[in-house]
Amino acid sequence: MNRKLTIATRGSALALAQTGMIAEQLTRLTGVEVTITVVTTEGDTSRASLSSIGGTGVFASALRAALVAGECDLVVHSLKDLPTAPYPGLVLAAVPQREDPRDALITRNGLTLADLPEGATIGTGSPRRVAQLLSLRPDATVVDIRGNVDSRLAKVSSGELDAVVLAAAGLTRLGRLDAVSEFFDLAVWPTAPGQGALAIEAREEDNIPQLAYIRHDESRLSIAAERAVLATLEAGCSAPIGANAQLEANTLTLTAAVYSADGAEELGGERSVELPSGDAAVNSQLWLEMATALGHDVALQLLEDGASDLAQLGGGR
């Protein structure tokens, strides 16, 4: 068993907090010595909107290059930033237990989205969140913003913006849940596929047995279904698409939604699948295949209903 591991990550406070959490768990559970190395990505250096610089992969490509080059043993990504297409020579080696996948609203005075004044300015860097905000508050002025969690929160406290929308998981990992005014219900506000989950990538040829201690099968199933929606729709992580999968007993239920950019139109789909009972170790691969098929079927339903035209996606072409 490896006694030392090097994990590469981005240098943001959130990325370092997430990676530090994984490093601590690996050391505590297996005794392995973990070193963290910081890699700068295009998404960290550019101030342009995510959609204009490519969206999918802008946070992942430099980390993956470092892993392929042997500069580290593992990389940690926010799973929602990870492209769905396989990367030559790399595997998704582990998905730890998922954090809260919901989005959260931050305002100055604890106001909810419904309570914000007419014409309120709300910041987000996500086309999906833009569409969802406008669908519920068409009077709002939605402002494209970039930057780390603290800089976004500061735009609210300073009065520059009335509100911002952020992932609850990131706020949890940074200890900033006290700033939240409202959590959005996943039933009406599905979030990005994989939101709240972390992805640990490794080289295909490497065997890193310590990862078995932090893998979480339920989280892996949920994100497999959600990411299959993205893959089938041929949409990137910045597309106006929400998806959420939940496992209860042996039933995996997936809901997904596609929005027009202005939030005026929405298409939704939902399906469930019963997973066979039995030994998890025996059925794990079958379950993953069934979860992926579920996401594929929901995406096909959305395409049949006109999703490709609604959101200018590639899956209908």
Salt bridges, closest charged atoms under 4 A:
GLU24 OE2 - ARG28 NE 2.78
ASP44 OD1 - ARG10 NH2 2.64
ASP73 OD1 - ARG203 NH2 3.72
ASP100 OD2 - ARG102 NH2 2.81
ASP103 OD2 - ARG128 NH1 2.95
ASP103 OD1 - ARG129 NH2 2.77
ASP139 OD2 - ARG137 NH2 2.75
ASP150 OD1 - ARG176 NH1 2.91
GLU160 OE2 - LYS155 NZ 3.54
ASP162 OD1 - ARG108 NH2 3.23
ASP178 OD1 - ARG176 NE 3.99
GLU201 OE2 - ARG64 NH2 2.93
GLU201 OE1 - HIS77 NE2 2.82
ASP206 OD2 - ARG203 NE 2.97
GLU226 OE1 - ARG98 NH2 2.82
